[in-house]
Amino acid sequence: MTRAPIQNGSHVPTVDILGVPIHRLTRRELLRLLQQRREQGLATWLVTVNAELVVRAGDDPAVAAALGKADLLAADGAGVVWAARCLSNVELERLPGVEIAEELVKWAAGAGLKVYFLGAEPGVAEAAVGQLRQRYPGLVAAGCRHGYFSPSEEQGILEEIKAAEPDILLVALGAPRQELWLAEHQEKLSVPVAVGVGGSFDVWAGRAQRAPDWMGNAGLEWLYRLIKEPRRARRMLALPRFVQQVVTRKLSGR
């Protein structure tokens, strides 16, 4: 697999969200593009971007640099969708990371592709695979490794992933750790499709629940997660900062 910009052969417009270029793709277009690039022998690293990650990129040059290396950046979250409408009068389709990740699993199961699951607590990836196989019996897991590894174990994990030759790599290390990890290693691994999937393994394994559809559609999934996980309160402080930064940008006319 080789790396090539999305613009090589198929230009995809972007919308700037506080310095982060989000690709303007529907779910169907995104999945079709990933499939096409794999068939062309092009490796693709996808990042699903929410408001918190945008704020982190503004605060941390390392995170901003990592996002700059990604091949595709999709709008994961109502905040990014709102910001695109507010700043550029652009309508984006909300593409939740856990849903996109499951679409990739479904694609893999139907096409006989191999998926490697890296991340979450010990035993969670295996439990997630067990549940996914009930929905997608053709799923082939190239490997499972938890995300609590030390720096001294990292090289062994990289070698294991390379030897497994997965078609899709799902990395559930939490943002921005998973983005920083993929920025460092994706090019060496040369996996056809790689994506950071946050807490998706916990959802698939039944350890966490997603917000009801009505809350997700209303852009309130963040509130549901805060109620269920009060320890996230500190991280949620990024949301009012995001709104303030978007409004300031809008009023400045930049």
Phi and psi restraints in degrees (value plus and minus 20) as a CYANA .aco file:
   2 THR   PHI    -135.2   -95.2
   2 THR   PSI     142.7   182.7
   3 ARG   PHI    -122.9   -82.9
   3 ARG   PSI     116.3   156.3
   4 ALA   PHI    -171.5  -131.5
   4 ALA   PSI     123.0   163.0
   5 PRO   PHI     -80.1   -40.1
   5 PRO   PSI     131.5   171.5
   6 ILE   PHI     -77.0   -37.0
   6 ILE   PSI     -54.2   -14.2
   7 GLN   PHI     -86.3   -46.3
   7 GLN   PSI     -38.9     1.1
   8 ASN   PHI     -92.6   -52.6
   8 ASN   PSI      76.7   116.7
   9 GLY   PHI      80.0   120.0
   9 GLY   PSI     -43.1    -3.1
  10 SER   PHI    -174.4  -134.4
  10 SER   PSI      74.4   114.4
  11 HIS   PHI     -91.2   -51.2
  11 HIS   PSI     110.4   150.4
  12 VAL   PHI    -142.3  -102.3
  12 VAL   PSI      99.9   139.9
  13 PRO   PHI     -86.7   -46.7
  13 PRO   PSI     136.1   176.1
  14 THR   PHI    -146.5  -106.5
  14 THR   PSI     143.3   183.3
  15 VAL   PHI    -146.4  -106.4
  15 VAL   PSI     113.5   153.5
  16 ASP   PHI    -102.3   -62.3
  16 ASP   PSI     102.6   142.6
  17 ILE   PHI    -136.1   -96.1
  17 ILE   PSI      73.1   113.1
  18 LEU   PHI      33.4    73.4
  18 LEU   PSI      22.0    62.0
  19 GLY   PHI      73.9   113.9
  19 GLY   PSI     -24.4    15.6
  20 VAL   PHI    -126.3   -86.3
  20 VAL   PSI      98.2   138.2
  21 PRO   PHI    -101.6   -61.6
  21 PRO   PSI      91.5   131.5
  22 ILE   PHI    -116.0   -76.0
  22 ILE   PSI     107.8   147.8
  23 HIS   PHI     -93.8   -53.8
  23 HIS   PSI     117.3   157.3
  24 ARG   PHI    -110.3   -70.3
  24 ARG   PSI      69.0   109.0
  25 LEU   PHI    -155.0  -115.0
  25 LEU   PSI     122.0   162.0
  26 THR   PHI    -101.4   -61.4
  26 THR   PSI     148.9   188.9
  27 ARG   PHI     -77.8   -37.8
  27 ARG   PSI     -65.1   -25.1
  28 ARG   PHI     -83.6   -43.6
  28 ARG   PSI     -62.4   -22.4
  29 GLU   PHI     -85.8   -45.8
  29 GLU   PSI     -59.7   -19.7
  30 LEU   PHI     -82.1   -42.1
  30 LEU   PSI     -68.9   -28.9
  31 LEU   PHI     -85.1   -45.1
  31 LEU   PSI     -59.3   -19.3
  32 ARG   PHI     -84.0   -44.0
  32 ARG   PSI     -60.7   -20.7
  33 LEU   PHI     -85.2   -45.2
  33 LEU   PSI     -61.2   -21.2
  34 LEU   PHI     -82.2   -42.2
  34 LEU   PSI     -61.3   -21.3
  35 GLN   PHI     -86.2   -46.2
  35 GLN   PSI     -62.8   -22.8
  36 GLN   PHI     -83.3   -43.3
  36 GLN   PSI     -63.9   -23.9
  37 ARG   PHI     -85.6   -45.6
  37 ARG   PSI     -57.6   -17.6
  38 ARG   PHI     -83.3   -43.3
  38 ARG   PSI     -62.9   -22.9
  39 GLU   PHI     -83.3   -43.3
  39 GLU   PSI     -48.6    -8.6
  40 GLN   PHI    -105.5   -65.5
  40 GLN   PSI     -20.1    19.9
  41 GLY   PHI      57.4    97.4
  41 GLY   PSI       4.7    44.7
  42 LEU   PHI    -126.9   -86.9
  42 LEU   PSI     105.3   145.3
  43 ALA   PHI     -96.7   -56.7
  43 ALA   PSI     122.0   162.0
  44 THR   PHI    -151.9  -111.9
  44 THR   PSI     106.3   146.3
  45 TRP   PHI    -126.1   -86.1
  45 TRP   PSI      97.3   137.3
  46 LEU   PHI    -123.3   -83.3
  46 LEU   PSI     113.9   153.9
  47 VAL   PHI    -138.1   -98.1
  47 VAL   PSI     108.3   148.3
  48 THR   PHI    -116.6   -76.6
  48 THR   PSI      98.0   138.0
  49 VAL   PHI    -124.3   -84.3
  49 VAL   PSI     106.6   146.6
  50 ASN   PHI    -132.6   -92.6
  50 ASN   PSI     158.6   198.6
  51 ALA   PHI     -80.7   -40.7
  51 ALA   PSI     -59.8   -19.8
  52 GLU   PHI     -81.7   -41.7
  52 GLU   PSI     -60.6   -20.6
  53 LEU   PHI     -88.0   -48.0
  53 LEU   PSI     -55.2   -15.2
  54 VAL   PHI     -82.2   -42.2
  54 VAL   PSI     -64.4   -24.4
  55 VAL   PHI     -84.6   -44.6
  55 VAL   PSI     -61.4   -21.4
  56 ARG   PHI     -81.9   -41.9
  56 ARG   PSI     -58.1   -18.1
  57 ALA   PHI     -84.5   -44.5
  57 ALA   PSI     -55.2   -15.2
  58 GLY   PHI     -91.0   -51.0
  58 GLY   PSI     -48.8    -8.8
  59 ASP   PHI    -106.4   -66.4
  59 ASP   PSI     -52.1   -12.1
  60 ASP   PHI    -143.2  -103.2
  60 ASP   PSI      91.2   131.2
  61 PRO   PHI     -78.2   -38.2
  61 PRO   PSI     -50.1   -10.1
  62 ALA   PHI     -86.4   -46.4
  62 ALA   PSI     -59.2   -19.2
  63 VAL   PHI     -88.9   -48.9
  63 VAL   PSI     -62.5   -22.5
  64 ALA   PHI     -80.0   -40.0
  64 ALA   PSI     -62.1   -22.1
  65 ALA   PHI     -85.5   -45.5
  65 ALA   PSI     -57.8   -17.8
  66 ALA   PHI     -82.7   -42.7
  66 ALA   PSI     -66.5   -26.5
  67 LEU   PHI     -83.5   -43.5
  67 LEU   PSI     -50.8   -10.8
  68 GLY   PHI     -86.3   -46.3
  68 GLY   PSI     -40.8    -0.8
  69 LYS   PHI    -107.0   -67.0
  69 LYS   PSI     -36.2     3.8
  70 ALA   PHI     -87.5   -47.5
  70 ALA   PSI     131.8   171.8
  71 ASP   PHI    -105.1   -65.1
  71 ASP   PSI     -56.5   -16.5
  72 LEU   PHI    -157.5  -117.5
  72 LEU   PSI     117.4   157.4
  73 LEU   PHI    -147.3  -107.3
  73 LEU   PSI      97.4   137.4
  74 ALA   PHI    -129.0   -89.0
  74 ALA   PSI     137.5   177.5
  75 ALA   PHI    -103.0   -63.0
  75 ALA   PSI      79.6   119.6
  76 ASP   PHI    -123.4   -83.4
  76 ASP   PSI      75.8   115.8
  77 GLY   PHI     109.3   149.3
  77 GLY   PSI     125.3   165.3
  78 ALA   PHI     -85.1   -45.1
  78 ALA   PSI     -49.0    -9.0
  79 GLY   PHI     -82.7   -42.7
  79 GLY   PSI     -63.9   -23.9
  80 VAL   PHI     -87.4   -47.4
  80 VAL   PSI     -59.7   -19.7
  81 VAL   PHI     -82.3   -42.3
  81 VAL   PSI     -65.2   -25.2
  82 TRP   PHI     -82.1   -42.1
  82 TRP   PSI     -63.0   -23.0
  83 ALA   PHI     -82.9   -42.9
  83 ALA   PSI     -59.4   -19.4
  84 ALA   PHI     -83.2   -43.2
  84 ALA   PSI     -59.3   -19.3
  85 ARG   PHI     -88.9   -48.9
  85 ARG   PSI     -61.6   -21.6
  86 CYS   PHI     -89.8   -49.8
  86 CYS   PSI     -64.6   -24.6
  87 LEU   PHI    -104.6   -64.6
  87 LEU   PSI     -54.8   -14.8
  88 SER   PHI    -150.0  -110.0
  88 SER   PSI     -16.6    23.4
  89 ASN   PHI      36.7    76.7
  89 ASN   PSI      18.5    58.5
  90 VAL   PHI    -132.1   -92.1
  90 VAL   PSI     112.5   152.5
  91 GLU   PHI    -114.7   -74.7
  91 GLU   PSI      98.4   138.4
  92 LEU   PHI    -126.1   -86.1
  92 LEU   PSI     128.2   168.2
  93 GLU   PHI    -105.2   -65.2
  93 GLU   PSI     111.5   151.5
  94 ARG   PHI     -93.4   -53.4
  94 ARG   PSI     106.8   146.8
  95 LEU   PHI    -143.3  -103.3
  95 LEU   PSI      59.5    99.5
  96 PRO   PHI     -75.6   -35.6
  96 PRO   PSI     114.2   154.2
  97 GLY   PHI     -76.3   -36.3
  97 GLY   PSI     -61.2   -21.2
  98 VAL   PHI     -85.3   -45.3
  98 VAL   PSI     -53.5   -13.5
  99 GLU   PHI     -93.5   -53.5
  99 GLU   PSI     -61.4   -21.4
 100 ILE   PHI     -84.0   -44.0
 100 ILE   PSI     -61.7   -21.7
 101 ALA   PHI     -80.9   -40.9
 101 ALA   PSI     -60.2   -20.2
 102 GLU   PHI     -90.4   -50.4
 102 GLU   PSI     -52.8   -12.8
 103 GLU   PHI     -81.5   -41.5
 103 GLU   PSI     -57.9   -17.9
 104 LEU   PHI     -86.9   -46.9
 104 LEU   PSI     -60.2   -20.2
 105 VAL   PHI     -82.9   -42.9
 105 VAL   PSI     -62.9   -22.9
 106 LYS   PHI     -81.7   -41.7
 106 LYS   PSI     -64.4   -24.4
 107 TRP   PHI     -80.1   -40.1
 107 TRP   PSI     -66.8   -26.8
 108 ALA   PHI     -81.0   -41.0
 108 ALA   PSI     -64.7   -24.7
 109 ALA   PHI     -82.7   -42.7
 109 ALA   PSI     -59.1   -19.1
 110 GLY   PHI     -95.4   -55.4
 110 GLY   PSI     -47.2    -7.2
 111 ALA   PHI    -122.8   -82.8
 111 ALA   PSI     -18.1    21.9
 112 GLY   PHI      53.1    93.1
 112 GLY   PSI       8.8    48.8
 113 LEU   PHI    -111.3   -71.3
 113 LEU   PSI     136.3   176.3
 114 LYS   PHI    -119.4   -79.4
 114 LYS   PSI     119.5   159.5
 115 VAL   PHI    -141.1  -101.1
 115 VAL   PSI     112.4   152.4
 116 TYR   PHI    -126.0   -86.0
 116 TYR   PSI     112.2   152.2
 117 PHE   PHI    -129.9   -89.9
 117 PHE   PSI      93.9   133.9
 118 LEU   PHI    -143.1  -103.1
 118 LEU   PSI     101.6   141.6
 119 GLY   PHI     112.0   152.0
 119 GLY   PSI    -195.4  -155.4
 120 ALA   PHI      47.1    87.1
 120 ALA   PSI    -195.6  -155.6
 121 GLU   PHI     -97.0   -57.0
 121 GLU   PSI     141.2   181.2
 122 PRO   PHI     -73.3   -33.3
 122 PRO   PSI     112.3   152.3
 123 GLY   PHI      69.4   109.4
 123 GLY   PSI     -37.1     2.9
 124 VAL   PHI     -92.2   -52.2
 124 VAL   PSI     -63.3   -23.3
 125 ALA   PHI     -80.3   -40.3
 125 ALA   PSI     -62.9   -22.9
 126 GLU   PHI     -83.3   -43.3
 126 GLU   PSI     -60.6   -20.6
 127 ALA   PHI     -85.4   -45.4
 127 ALA   PSI     -59.0   -19.0
 128 ALA   PHI     -82.1   -42.1
 128 ALA   PSI     -63.9   -23.9
 129 VAL   PHI     -81.5   -41.5
 129 VAL   PSI     -61.4   -21.4
 130 GLY   PHI     -79.7   -39.7
 130 GLY   PSI     -62.8   -22.8
 131 GLN   PHI     -90.1   -50.1
 131 GLN   PSI     -60.5   -20.5
 132 LEU   PHI     -84.5   -44.5
 132 LEU   PSI     -55.1   -15.1
 133 ARG   PHI     -85.7   -45.7
 133 ARG   PSI     -46.0    -6.0
 134 GLN   PHI     -88.7   -48.7
 134 GLN   PSI     -52.4   -12.4
 135 ARG   PHI    -107.8   -67.8
 135 ARG   PSI     -52.6   -12.6
 136 TYR   PHI    -150.9  -110.9
 136 TYR   PSI      61.6   101.6
 137 PRO   PHI     -77.6   -37.6
 137 PRO   PSI     -43.4    -3.4
 138 GLY   PHI    -102.4   -62.4
 138 GLY   PSI     -18.5    21.5
 139 LEU   PHI     -81.5   -41.5
 139 LEU   PSI     108.2   148.2
 140 VAL   PHI    -132.1   -92.1
 140 VAL   PSI      94.4   134.4
 141 ALA   PHI    -110.2   -70.2
 141 ALA   PSI      96.1   136.1
 142 ALA   PHI     -93.8   -53.8
 142 ALA   PSI     -39.1     0.9
 143 GLY   PHI     149.3   189.3
 143 GLY   PSI     140.6   180.6
 144 CYS   PHI    -156.8  -116.8
 144 CYS   PSI     110.3   150.3
 145 ARG   PHI    -161.5  -121.5
 145 ARG   PSI     116.4   156.4
 146 HIS   PHI     -94.1   -54.1
 146 HIS   PSI     148.2   188.2
 147 GLY   PHI    -114.2   -74.2
 147 GLY   PSI     -13.3    26.7
 148 TYR   PHI    -118.4   -78.4
 148 TYR   PSI      42.0    82.0
 149 PHE   PHI    -129.2   -89.2
 149 PHE   PSI     131.9   171.9
 150 SER   PHI    -109.4   -69.4
 150 SER   PSI     143.3   183.3
 151 PRO   PHI     -75.9   -35.9
 151 PRO   PSI     -53.3   -13.3
 152 SER   PHI     -90.9   -50.9
 152 SER   PSI     -40.2    -0.2
 153 GLU   PHI    -111.0   -71.0
 153 GLU   PSI     -31.8     8.2
 154 GLU   PHI     -82.7   -42.7
 154 GLU   PSI     -62.9   -22.9
 155 GLN   PHI     -81.3   -41.3
 155 GLN   PSI     -58.9   -18.9
 156 GLY   PHI     -83.8   -43.8
 156 GLY   PSI     -57.6   -17.6
 157 ILE   PHI     -86.9   -46.9
 157 ILE   PSI     -62.7   -22.7
 158 LEU   PHI     -80.2   -40.2
 158 LEU   PSI     -63.1   -23.1
 159 GLU   PHI     -85.3   -45.3
 159 GLU   PSI     -57.1   -17.1
 160 GLU   PHI     -85.9   -45.9
 160 GLU   PSI     -61.7   -21.7
 161 ILE   PHI     -84.7   -44.7
 161 ILE   PSI     -64.3   -24.3
 162 LYS   PHI     -79.4   -39.4
 162 LYS   PSI     -64.6   -24.6
 163 ALA   PHI     -86.0   -46.0
 163 ALA   PSI     -53.2   -13.2
 164 ALA   PHI     -93.6   -53.6
 164 ALA   PSI     -42.6    -2.6
 165 GLU   PHI      30.1    70.1
 165 GLU   PSI      36.0    76.0
 166 PRO   PHI     -91.0   -51.0
 166 PRO   PSI     134.0   174.0
 167 ASP   PHI    -105.9   -65.9
 167 ASP   PSI     -48.4    -8.4
 168 ILE   PHI    -154.3  -114.3
 168 ILE   PSI     112.4   152.4
 169 LEU   PHI    -135.9   -95.9
 169 LEU   PSI      98.9   138.9
 170 LEU   PHI    -125.8   -85.8
 170 LEU   PSI     101.3   141.3
 171 VAL   PHI    -135.7   -95.7
 171 VAL   PSI      92.1   132.1
 172 ALA   PHI    -130.5   -90.5
 172 ALA   PSI      49.1    89.1
 173 LEU   PHI    -126.0   -86.0
 173 LEU   PSI     -20.7    19.3
 174 GLY   PHI      62.5   102.5
 174 GLY   PSI     128.1   168.1
 175 ALA   PHI    -108.0   -68.0
 175 ALA   PSI     120.5   160.5
 176 PRO   PHI    -115.4   -75.4
 176 PRO   PSI     -11.5    28.5
 177 ARG   PHI     -76.9   -36.9
 177 ARG   PSI     -62.6   -22.6
 178 GLN   PHI     -85.9   -45.9
 178 GLN   PSI     -55.4   -15.4
 179 GLU   PHI     -89.4   -49.4
 179 GLU   PSI     -60.7   -20.7
 180 LEU   PHI     -85.0   -45.0
 180 LEU   PSI     -58.8   -18.8
 181 TRP   PHI     -86.8   -46.8
 181 TRP   PSI     -65.0   -25.0
 182 LEU   PHI     -88.8   -48.8
 182 LEU   PSI     -55.6   -15.6
 183 ALA   PHI     -80.4   -40.4
 183 ALA   PSI     -54.5   -14.5
 184 GLU   PHI     -99.7   -59.7
 184 GLU   PSI     -53.6   -13.6
 185 HIS   PHI    -136.9   -96.9
 185 HIS   PSI     -37.2     2.8
 186 GLN   PHI     -78.5   -38.5
 186 GLN   PSI     -61.6   -21.6
 187 GLU   PHI     -84.6   -44.6
 187 GLU   PSI     -57.3   -17.3
 188 LYS   PHI     -91.7   -51.7
 188 LYS   PSI     -56.5   -16.5
 189 LEU   PHI     -93.3   -53.3
 189 LEU   PSI     -54.8   -14.8
 190 SER   PHI      34.8    74.8
 190 SER   PSI      21.7    61.7
 191 VAL   PHI     -96.6   -56.6
 191 VAL   PSI     116.7   156.7
 192 PRO   PHI     -72.6   -32.6
 192 PRO   PSI     -65.0   -25.0
 193 VAL   PHI    -155.2  -115.2
 193 VAL   PSI     105.0   145.0
 194 ALA   PHI    -149.6  -109.6
 194 ALA   PSI     121.1   161.1
 195 VAL   PHI    -173.5  -133.5
 195 VAL   PSI     119.4   159.4
 196 GLY   PHI    -102.0   -62.0
 196 GLY   PSI     110.8   150.8
 197 VAL   PHI    -140.5  -100.5
 197 VAL   PSI      -6.6    33.4
 198 GLY   PHI      33.7    73.7
 198 GLY   PSI    -144.1  -104.1
 199 GLY   PHI    -113.5   -73.5
 199 GLY   PSI       1.5    41.5
 200 SER   PHI     -80.3   -40.3
 200 SER   PSI     -58.6   -18.6
 201 PHE   PHI     -80.8   -40.8
 201 PHE   PSI     -60.6   -20.6
 202 ASP   PHI     -84.1   -44.1
 202 ASP   PSI     -57.8   -17.8
 203 VAL   PHI     -85.5   -45.5
 203 VAL   PSI     -68.1   -28.1
 204 TRP   PHI     -84.4   -44.4
 204 TRP   PSI     -54.8   -14.8
 205 ALA   PHI     -99.3   -59.3
 205 ALA   PSI     -26.4    13.6
 206 GLY   PHI      64.3   104.3
 206 GLY   PSI      -8.9    31.1
 207 ARG   PHI    -106.7   -66.7
 207 ARG   PSI     -36.5     3.5
 208 ALA   PHI    -161.3  -121.3
 208 ALA   PSI     133.1   173.1
 209 GLN   PHI    -137.5   -97.5
 209 GLN   PSI     126.3   166.3
 210 ARG   PHI    -104.8   -64.8
 210 ARG   PSI     141.4   181.4
 211 ALA   PHI     -85.5   -45.5
 211 ALA   PSI     132.6   172.6
 212 PRO   PHI     -77.1   -37.1
 212 PRO   PSI     134.5   174.5
 213 ASP   PHI     -75.0   -35.0
 213 ASP   PSI     -59.3   -19.3
 214 TRP   PHI     -85.2   -45.2
 214 TRP   PSI     -53.1   -13.1
 215 MET   PHI     -93.9   -53.9
 215 MET   PSI     -60.5   -20.5
 216 GLY   PHI     -82.1   -42.1
 216 GLY   PSI     -64.0   -24.0
 217 ASN   PHI     -87.1   -47.1
 217 ASN   PSI     -46.9    -6.9
 218 ALA   PHI    -109.4   -69.4
 218 ALA   PSI     -17.0    23.0
 219 GLY   PHI      55.6    95.6
 219 GLY   PSI       5.7    45.7
 220 LEU   PHI    -132.4   -92.4
 220 LEU   PSI      -2.0    38.0
 221 GLU   PHI     -81.3   -41.3
 221 GLU   PSI     -53.1   -13.1
 222 TRP   PHI     -80.9   -40.9
 222 TRP   PSI     -57.3   -17.3
 223 LEU   PHI     -88.0   -48.0
 223 LEU   PSI     -61.1   -21.1
 224 TYR   PHI     -80.9   -40.9
 224 TYR   PSI     -64.4   -24.4
 225 ARG   PHI     -86.3   -46.3
 225 ARG   PSI     -56.0   -16.0
 226 LEU   PHI     -86.3   -46.3
 226 LEU   PSI     -60.4   -20.4
 227 ILE   PHI     -84.5   -44.5
 227 ILE   PSI     -62.4   -22.4
 228 LYS   PHI     -94.5   -54.5
 228 LYS   PSI     -51.6   -11.6
 229 GLU   PHI    -150.8  -110.8
 229 GLU   PSI      59.7    99.7
 230 PRO   PHI     -77.5   -37.5
 230 PRO   PSI     -43.2    -3.2
 231 ARG   PHI     -85.4   -45.4
 231 ARG   PSI     -32.6     7.4
 232 ARG   PHI    -100.5   -60.5
 232 ARG   PSI     -21.7    18.3
 233 ALA   PHI     -75.0   -35.0
 233 ALA   PSI     -62.7   -22.7
 234 ARG   PHI     -82.8   -42.8
 234 ARG   PSI     -62.0   -22.0
 235 ARG   PHI     -85.2   -45.2
 235 ARG   PSI     -54.1   -14.1
 236 MET   PHI     -87.4   -47.4
 236 MET   PSI     -33.9     6.1
 237 LEU   PHI     -81.9   -41.9
 237 LEU   PSI     -37.7     2.3
 238 ALA   PHI     -87.0   -47.0
 238 ALA   PSI     -45.7    -5.7
 239 LEU   PHI     -87.4   -47.4
 239 LEU   PSI     -70.1   -30.1
 240 PRO   PHI     -83.7   -43.7
 240 PRO   PSI     -51.6   -11.6
 241 ARG   PHI     -84.2   -44.2
 241 ARG   PSI     -60.6   -20.6
 242 PHE   PHI     -81.4   -41.4
 242 PHE   PSI     -67.2   -27.2
 243 VAL   PHI     -80.5   -40.5
 243 VAL   PSI     -65.3   -25.3
 244 GLN   PHI     -81.0   -41.0
 244 GLN   PSI     -61.7   -21.7
 245 GLN   PHI     -87.7   -47.7
 245 GLN   PSI     -58.8   -18.8
 246 VAL   PHI     -85.7   -45.7
 246 VAL   PSI     -65.7   -25.7
 247 VAL   PHI     -83.2   -43.2
 247 VAL   PSI     -61.6   -21.6
 248 THR   PHI     -81.8   -41.8
 248 THR   PSI     -63.7   -23.7
 249 ARG   PHI     -82.1   -42.1
 249 ARG   PSI     -61.4   -21.4
 250 LYS   PHI     -83.0   -43.0
 250 LYS   PSI     -65.4   -25.4
 251 LEU   PHI     -90.8   -50.8
 251 LEU   PSI     -48.5    -8.5
 252 SER   PHI     -95.8   -55.8
 252 SER   PSI     -36.9     3.1
 253 GLY   PHI      56.2    96.2
 253 GLY   PSI      -6.1    33.9
